[in-house]
Amino acid sequence: MSSIGDKVKGAANQVAGAVKQAAGHAVGNPDLEVEGAAQKLKGKTQEAIGEGKDAIKKIVDKA
């Protein structure tokens, strides 16, 4: 997957996770809150992978 794709998927997972986390909190469902937090973390990881790919590409392009 491209770095842009990783960043987009990461952002989408962060938003979806935040919504799940808030919904779980609102209805008193701790499992949903935890699931949302995990999905947000997954999104942050995906975005970091995209940033890493960009950094590697810049290094390779300079070489």
N, C-alpha and C positions, 0 to 999 in steps of 0.2 A: 504494500500500500504506500502511496506517496505521503510525503510529510504533510501536505495540505489535507489529505484525507484523514490522517491520524488526528490532526488538530480539530477538524470539523467533528469527527466522531467523538473526540474527547470532550469538546464543548457540549455536544448533544447529551452525552452521558452525564455530564455535570448538571445540566439543567434538569434532566429527567430524575436524577438522583435527589436533587434539591426538592423537587415537587413531591416525590415519594416520601422523603424525610418529613416534610411539612405536613403532608396528608396523614402520615402515621402519627405524628405528634397531635394533630387536630382530633383524630378519632381515638386516640389512646391505644394505638397498635405499635408496641415497641419493635416487633419483628419487621414491620414496614419501615420504621425509622432506621433500623440497622441496615436493611436492604438498600435504602436510599443513600445512606452514608457510604456504603460499600460501592455503589454505582458512581457516586461523586468521586471517590478515590480512583476508581477505574478510569474515569474521564481525565482526571489530573495526570494519571500515568500515561494515557494515550497522548495527551498534549505534550508531555515531556519527551516522549519517543519522537514525536514530530519535530520538536525543537532540536533534539539530538541529530536527527537525520539532516536537518538544515545545516547544523554546525559542521557535520562531517562533509556534506556536499561543498560547503564554502572552503574547507581545508583542501579537499581534493581538487577543486577548481583552481585554487591558487598554485597548486603544485605543477 
